Amino acid sequence: MQYVKRFLLCSFILFFLSQTALSENWPQWRGPQQDGSSPETGLPQIKEGPNDTLWTATLPGAGTSTPIVWDSYVFITAADKASKTVQAIALNADNGQILWKVNLGANRTIENVYDMTAPSPVTDGKHVWFMAGSGDLAAFTMDGKPVWQRNLAKEYGEFALCFGYSSSPLLYEGILYIAVMQNEKPDAYGLNKDRTEPIDSYLLAVDSLTGETRWKQIRDTDAEDASREAYITPYPYEWNGRKEIIIPAGECVTGHDPATGAELWRWWFTPPDRRSDTEHNVPTPVAQDGLIFIIRPERRPLFALRAGGKGLMDDTILAWTFQDNKCWIASPVLYRNRLYVLQEQQRKMVCIEPQTGRIVWQHKLPVKGVFQASPTAADGKVYCISMNGQVVVLAAGDEYKLISSADFNEKLCRSAIVPAEGKIYLRAGSKLHCFGKHTKN
C-alpha cells in the first residue's frame, strides 16, 4: 500500500511538472543555449486581432539590437536622433517602464543601411554589458551604476566594415569575447585616415569585471577587401572535453583556445571560388553532437563540420553539405533535434536533420517582405519576423504548419523575437512589444 501511494505521488508530481510552463532568461544574442532556442513552454500568442499584448514601450529611437532579458529586467539599445547617440536602456519586464538609460556613445548612421545599435547587450544577472558599433563597450550593475567603460575603436582603430560593426559580445565563463573581422585596407570606407599599414582582424578577450584585456589574437587570412569582413558573434563550443571559440570569417573557419586565443584549427571554404566584394560572413554558427554548422557567404552552401579538428584541416572535416542553401544573413536555429535555416530573400524556411543533412521539409512563408532577423524557437514553435514587420509562427516538427501570423507594419525589423520568462518580446521600429498571459483581478 505504501508503494502504491509513493507511485501515485510521483506520478502526480511528474504530471504537474509536465503541465507547468518552463521559464528561462535570454541572457545574450542567441539565447541561453547559444543556438537561438529556449526551453520555454506555455508562451503567449502573437496573432492578428485580439492577442496577448501586455505592454508596448516607446524607446528613444529605433535600433537593431535584440532585447536581452533577465528576471524583471529587459536590456536594449536605441539610436536617439535628438542627441545623435546610442542609448543603453533597461526596462521593467512587468510593465515596460524605462528604469534607466545611459548615453553609450556617439551614433553614426547611413540611412536604411546601418547605425551603431546592432550589437546586443549581454548579462549574467549581476552585471550587464553594452556595446555599440562605435567601439564603445561598457559594464553596469543591474540598477545602472557604471562599472567600467572603454572604446575599442579608439584603442585599436575604427572598425572598417561596409555595413557597420554588428557583432555582439559573447559572455563565456566570465570573459567577454569580441570579434573584429574587418577590411584590411587602411582607407576603407573613409575610416582610419591616419593609417598606412594594413588593418588587422582580431579576437579580443576582455575581463568582464574589470574591463582589462586578457589577450588579443590577430586572425589573419589571405581573403581580400570585403571578404575579410564578418558580422558574426563568437560561438563557444565544448566537445570531448575541449573548449573553443569558433569564428567563421575571411573565407575560412577557425577554432580558438578560450584561455589564450591560440588557433586550434582552421578549414578553408571549398571550393575556393573567391570574390572580393560581398563574401562577408553574417550568420553565427551553431553546433550539436560533434557537428558545427557554418553558412558560407553570398547564399552559398551550409557546411556541417566535424568538431575536434587540429591544425590545418582538409575536407575530411566535412560531414555533409547543404548545397542549395540561399541563407546569407539570418543565423540558423537548433531546436528539438532539427536545424531551421531561413532563406531570407526566397521567404522560405528549410528544416534539416542535423546528423545527416536530410531535408525534412521546406516551405514558402506567407510574407511579402524579405527577412534579415534571425528566427528563434521555443514552446514547440519557430518565430520569424520580416524586415517590414510581418510575423509568422511555425510549428516546430517534421511537417510544415503555420500556427499564426501578425503584421506590425514597420521598417527595418532586424531584431530577433525573444521568448523569456513566460513572455515574448518583439522589437519593431522604436517600439518594444511584450506579449504575456493576462492575469485576472
ZALUMDREN-851665 format. One line per 10 residues: number of its first residue (from 1); their letters; for each residue x, y, z of C-alpha. Coordinates in Angstrom, 2 decimals, padded with zeros to 5 digits. Each point is the difference from the previous one (the first is absolute). Layout:
NUM = A = X,Y,Z  ...
//
This chain:
1 = MQYVKRFLLC = 000.00,000.00,000.00  002.85,002.36,000.86  001.60,-000.79,-003.37  -003.24,000.84,-001.82  -000.26,003.34,001.83  003.58,000.89,-000.89  -000.63,-001.00,-003.62  -003.15,002.15,-000.21  001.80,002.94,001.63  002.91,-000.22,-002.46
11 = SFILFFLSQT = -002.42,-000.28,-002.91  -001.85,003.09,001.17  003.24,001.98,000.35  001.14,-001.02,-003.47  -003.38,000.94,-001.47  000.04,003.34,001.81  003.49,000.80,-001.26  -000.95,-000.95,-003.55  -002.92,002.44,000.14  002.01,002.83,001.55
21 = ALSENWPQWR = 001.48,002.57,-002.33  003.78,000.13,-000.03  001.55,003.44,000.21  003.50,001.01,-001.03  001.98,003.21,-000.32  001.37,001.18,-003.35  003.43,001.27,001.10  001.65,000.70,-003.33  -000.45,000.26,-003.74  -000.77,-003.66,-000.82
31 = GPQQDGSSPE = -001.64,-000.85,003.29  000.77,-002.26,002.97  001.41,-002.83,-002.13  001.71,002.13,-002.66  -002.04,-001.69,-002.72  -003.02,002.31,-000.39  -002.29,-002.20,002.12  -001.48,-000.07,003.49  -001.61,-002.77,002.09  -002.94,002.36,000.70
41 = TGLPQIKEGP = -003.48,-001.48,-000.14  -003.50,001.43,000.41  000.84,003.18,-001.88  -002.58,002.65,-001.05  -001.22,000.46,-003.55  001.01,002.48,-002.67  -002.85,000.29,-002.47  -002.31,002.41,-001.80  -002.93,001.48,001.93  -000.38,-000.61,003.74
51 = NDTLWTATLP = 003.28,-001.26,001.36  002.03,-000.30,003.16  001.72,003.43,-000.10  001.02,000.99,003.54  001.66,003.30,-000.79  001.71,002.04,-002.71  002.93,002.25,000.89  001.13,002.97,-002.08  003.79,000.09,-000.21  002.08,003.16,-000.58
61 = GAGTSTPIVW = 000.41,-001.11,-003.59  000.25,-002.97,-002.34  002.77,-002.58,000.03  000.90,-003.53,-001.00  001.33,-001.62,003.19  -001.96,-002.93,001.38  -001.52,000.47,003.49  001.70,-001.88,002.84  -002.07,-001.21,002.97  000.93,-000.98,003.55
71 = DSYVFITAAD = -002.78,-000.40,002.56  -001.72,003.41,000.28  002.52,001.81,-002.25  -000.02,000.56,-003.76  003.10,001.54,-001.58  000.22,001.54,-003.46  001.70,002.81,-001.95  -001.59,002.72,-002.09  001.16,002.86,-002.23  -001.03,003.38,001.41
81 = KASKTVQAIA = -000.40,002.34,-002.98  -000.10,003.15,002.12  003.36,-000.58,001.68  001.45,-002.16,-002.79  001.06,-002.57,002.57  -000.50,-003.68,000.75  -002.01,-000.46,003.19  000.47,-003.01,002.29  -003.42,-000.68,001.49  -001.46,-002.13,002.79
91 = LNADNGQILW = -003.76,-000.61,000.19  -002.31,-001.62,002.52  -001.13,-003.32,-001.46  -003.35,000.23,001.79  -001.21,003.33,-001.39  002.52,001.30,-002.57  001.00,003.00,002.11  003.50,001.28,-000.76  002.00,-000.51,003.21  003.16,001.71,-001.17
101 = KVNLGANRTI = 001.83,001.01,-003.14  003.58,001.07,-000.63  001.70,001.73,-002.91  002.27,-002.76,-001.29  001.75,002.01,-002.72  -000.37,001.88,-003.27  -002.20,-001.45,-002.72  000.99,-000.16,-003.66  -002.73,-000.71,-002.51  -000.43,-000.81,-003.67
111 = ENVYDMTAPS = -003.74,000.26,-000.63  -001.72,-003.37,-000.50  003.36,-001.79,000.07  001.43,000.06,003.53  000.54,001.88,003.23  002.00,-000.79,003.14  -002.75,-001.93,001.85  000.47,-003.46,-001.52  002.01,-001.74,002.76  -002.29,-001.52,002.63
121 = PVTDGKHVWF = 000.67,000.33,003.75  000.95,-002.94,002.22  -000.64,-000.68,003.69  000.75,-002.55,002.73  -002.67,001.29,002.39  002.51,002.04,002.02  001.41,002.26,-002.70  -001.01,001.02,-003.49  002.38,000.84,-002.83  -000.86,002.23,-002.95
131 = MAGSGDLAAF = 001.93,000.51,-003.22  -000.56,002.37,-002.90  001.26,-000.10,-003.56  002.14,003.01,000.85  002.18,-002.23,002.18  -001.44,001.25,003.29  -000.10,-002.88,002.49  -001.34,000.48,003.53  -000.97,-001.99,003.09  -002.75,000.94,002.46
141 = TMDGKPVWQR = -001.64,-001.50,003.05  -003.57,-001.11,-000.55  -001.28,003.28,001.46  002.11,002.11,-002.37  003.11,000.87,002.01  003.06,000.24,-002.28  002.76,-002.54,000.63  002.41,000.65,-002.86  000.03,001.37,-003.55  002.43,000.01,-002.92
151 = NLAKEYGEFA = -000.01,000.67,-003.74  001.59,-002.74,-002.09  -000.02,002.08,-003.19  002.09,002.70,001.68  002.41,-002.62,001.34  000.39,-002.18,-003.09  -001.37,002.06,-002.91  -003.45,000.70,-001.45  -001.91,-003.13,-000.96  000.20,-000.28,-003.80
161 = LCFGYSSSPL = -003.11,-001.84,-001.18  -002.24,000.83,-002.94  -003.25,-000.26,001.98  001.28,001.18,003.36  001.15,-002.09,002.95  -002.80,-002.40,000.98  001.54,-002.82,002.06  -001.28,-000.51,003.53  002.37,-000.77,002.88  000.00,-003.59,001.25
171 = LYEGILYIAV = 000.08,-000.54,003.79  001.59,-003.37,000.73  001.33,-001.09,003.38  000.46,003.57,001.22  001.76,001.27,-003.12  -001.38,002.23,-002.75  001.10,-001.19,-003.43  -000.18,002.62,-002.73  000.61,-000.72,-003.68  001.22,002.81,-002.27
181 = MQNEKPDAYG = 000.23,-001.50,-003.48  000.56,002.95,-002.32  001.37,001.35,-003.26  003.79,000.15,-000.14  000.17,003.16,-002.10  001.03,003.01,002.11  -002.22,002.34,-002.05  -003.06,-002.28,-000.10  -003.29,001.93,000.25  001.79,003.24,000.85
191 = LNKDRTEPID = 001.10,-001.23,003.44  003.46,-000.21,001.61  001.26,002.80,-002.24  003.21,000.39,002.01  001.06,-003.59,-000.60  002.07,-001.36,-002.87  000.64,-003.60,001.09  -002.60,-002.78,-000.51  -002.65,-000.35,002.72  -000.10,-003.18,002.05
201 = SYLLAVDSLT = -003.05,-002.10,000.79  000.03,-001.35,003.55  -001.76,-001.90,002.75  000.10,001.81,003.34  -000.49,-001.46,003.49  -001.03,002.55,002.65  -000.34,-000.62,003.75  -003.70,000.60,000.60  000.47,001.42,003.51  002.95,002.33,-000.60
211 = GETRWKQIRD = -000.18,000.78,-003.71  003.68,-000.91,-000.41  001.22,-001.81,-003.10  000.96,-003.61,000.73  001.36,-000.58,-003.50  -000.31,001.18,-003.58  000.36,-002.63,-002.72  000.73,001.22,-003.53  -002.00,-002.05,-002.47  001.59,000.15,-003.42
221 = TDAEDASREA = -001.37,-001.16,-003.33  000.98,000.33,-003.65  -003.56,001.03,-000.92  -000.22,003.55,-001.29  -002.04,003.15,000.45  -003.62,-000.53,001.19  000.48,-003.77,000.03  002.05,000.46,003.17  -002.94,001.63,001.75  -002.44,-001.89,002.23
231 = YITPYPYEWN = -003.02,000.90,002.12  -000.05,-003.24,002.01  000.00,-000.36,003.77  002.68,-002.34,001.45  -001.44,-003.45,000.71  001.12,-002.14,002.97  000.06,-003.78,-000.31  001.23,-002.84,002.18  000.51,-003.46,-001.46  001.84,-002.96,001.50
241 = GRKEIIIPAG = 001.25,002.18,002.84  001.50,002.71,-002.22  -001.38,003.53,000.10  000.35,002.37,-002.95  -001.29,003.21,-001.53  -001.06,-000.40,-003.62  000.40,002.80,-002.56  -001.13,-000.20,-003.66  001.48,002.92,-001.94  002.37,000.83,-002.84
251 = ECVTGHDPAT = -000.89,-003.11,-002.05  000.95,-002.39,002.80  -001.13,-001.37,003.36  002.26,-000.05,003.05  -000.24,-001.39,003.52  001.82,001.84,002.82  001.11,-000.88,003.51  -002.18,002.10,002.37  002.89,000.37,002.47  002.60,001.36,-002.43
261 = GAELWRWWFT = -001.66,000.72,-003.35  002.40,-002.40,-001.72  -001.33,-001.49,-003.21  -000.80,-003.69,000.48  -001.14,-000.80,-003.53  -000.90,001.58,-003.32  -002.03,-001.09,-003.01  -000.25,001.96,-003.24  -003.37,000.14,-001.77  -000.06,-002.20,-003.07
271 = PPDRRSDTEH = 000.05,000.30,-002.89  002.15,003.16,000.11  -002.22,002.02,-002.36  000.85,003.31,001.61  -001.10,003.50,-000.79  000.99,003.13,001.88  -003.28,001.90,000.04  -002.71,-001.61,002.11  001.31,-003.20,001.58  -000.38,001.14,003.60
281 = NVPTPVAQDG = -001.30,-002.44,002.62  -003.15,001.04,001.83  -001.71,-003.05,001.62  001.34,-001.12,003.36  000.78,-003.77,000.12  -001.77,-002.62,002.10  001.19,-003.47,001.01  -001.39,-003.29,001.30  001.33,-003.50,000.70  003.43,000.64,-001.47
291 = LIFIIRPERR = -001.21,001.83,-003.12  000.49,003.72,-000.64  -002.38,001.66,-002.46  001.53,002.83,-002.04  -001.57,002.06,-002.78  002.28,001.28,-002.74  -000.64,003.55,-001.25  -001.85,001.12,-003.11  -002.84,-002.56,000.23  002.34,-002.94,-000.43
301 = PLFALRAGGK = 000.14,-003.38,001.78  -000.59,-000.83,003.62  002.72,-002.30,001.31  -000.13,-002.48,002.87  003.55,-000.28,001.37  001.22,-002.69,002.39  001.21,001.47,003.28  003.37,-000.74,001.56  002.22,001.21,-002.83  003.73,000.70,000.40
311 = GLMDDTILAW = 002.15,002.18,-002.22  -000.84,000.53,-003.66  -002.96,-002.23,-000.87  -000.79,-001.50,-003.38  -003.46,-000.95,-001.27  -000.14,-003.12,002.17  -001.39,002.41,002.61  -003.22,000.16,-002.05  -002.90,-002.13,001.25  -002.52,001.29,-002.54
321 = TFQDNKCWIA = -000.81,003.04,-002.14  -003.29,001.74,-000.80  000.86,001.25,-003.49  -003.32,001.73,-000.74  000.21,002.37,002.97  -001.06,003.57,-000.77  000.37,001.38,003.54  002.51,002.81,000.38  -000.95,002.14,003.01  -002.24,-001.81,002.51
331 = SPVLYRNRLY = 001.64,-002.40,002.46  -001.39,-003.54,000.06  -001.90,-001.46,002.97  000.57,-003.37,001.65  -003.12,-001.23,001.75  -001.25,-003.46,000.97  002.54,-001.73,-002.23  -000.88,002.03,-003.06  001.97,002.75,-001.75  -002.15,002.87,-001.33
341 = VLQEQQRKMV = 001.60,002.13,-002.72  -001.84,003.09,-001.21  000.45,000.83,-003.70  -000.48,003.76,000.30  -000.62,001.30,-003.52  -001.80,-003.17,-001.06  -002.30,000.40,003.05  000.36,-003.69,000.72  000.82,-002.16,003.02  002.01,-003.21,-000.30
351 = CIEPQTGRIV = -000.12,-002.67,002.72  003.04,-002.32,000.05  000.94,-003.12,001.93  003.31,001.15,001.55  001.72,-003.39,000.16  -000.43,-000.80,-003.70  -000.88,003.20,-001.85  -003.26,-001.55,-001.19  -002.62,002.59,-000.96  -003.02,-000.72,002.18
361 = WQHKLPVKGV = -002.10,002.73,-001.63  000.26,003.39,-001.65  -002.82,002.44,-000.54  -000.70,003.52,-001.21  -001.08,002.39,002.77  -003.08,002.24,-000.41  001.71,003.39,000.12  000.70,002.72,-002.55  003.20,001.44,001.46  003.39,-001.71,000.18
371 = FQASPTAADG = 001.61,-001.13,003.24  003.17,001.06,001.79  -000.82,-000.70,003.66  001.05,-003.44,001.22  -002.83,-002.39,000.91  -000.40,-001.30,003.55  -001.67,-003.11,001.42  -001.85,-000.90,003.20  -003.21,-001.64,001.21  -000.11,-002.28,-003.04
381 = KVYCISMNGQ = 000.04,002.97,-002.37  002.36,001.91,-002.29  -000.39,003.79,-000.08  000.96,002.17,-002.99  -000.39,003.72,-000.74  000.53,001.60,-003.42  001.66,003.34,-000.68  -003.40,001.74,-000.25  -001.31,-001.47,003.25  -001.96,-003.04,-001.18
391 = VVVLAAGDEY = 000.15,-002.78,002.58  -000.51,-003.68,-000.74  -000.13,-002.69,002.68  000.66,-003.56,-001.21  -000.38,-003.33,001.73  003.35,-001.56,000.80  -000.02,-003.55,-001.29  000.13,-002.23,-003.02  -002.87,001.62,-001.89  -000.48,003.58,-001.11
401 = KLISSADFNE = -002.81,001.65,001.91  -000.81,003.70,000.30  -001.33,000.68,003.51  -000.62,003.75,-000.17  001.06,003.26,-001.62  -000.09,003.72,000.73  001.00,003.20,-001.77  001.66,002.85,001.93  000.50,002.07,-003.16  003.45,001.35,000.90
411 = KLCRSAIVPA = 003.29,000.50,-001.83  003.42,-001.57,000.48  -001.04,-002.66,002.52  003.30,-001.79,000.56  -000.32,-000.98,003.67  -000.75,-003.62,000.90  -003.22,-000.83,001.85  000.85,-000.95,003.59  -001.83,-002.58,002.19  000.89,000.48,003.67
421 = EGKIYLRAGS = -001.53,-000.39,003.45  -003.42,-000.96,-001.36  -000.16,002.99,-002.35  000.90,000.85,-003.59  001.84,003.21,-000.94  -000.19,001.47,-003.47  001.78,003.12,-001.19  -001.55,001.93,-002.89  001.26,003.49,-000.82  000.28,002.05,003.18
431 = KLHCFGKHTK = -002.51,-002.24,001.80  000.68,-002.98,002.23  -003.04,-002.26,000.33  -000.43,-002.50,002.81  -002.48,-002.88,-000.25  -001.05,-001.95,003.07  -002.91,-001.74,001.66  -002.38,002.49,001.64  -000.76,-000.65,003.65  -003.53,000.39,001.28
441 = N = -000.66,002.39,002.88
//
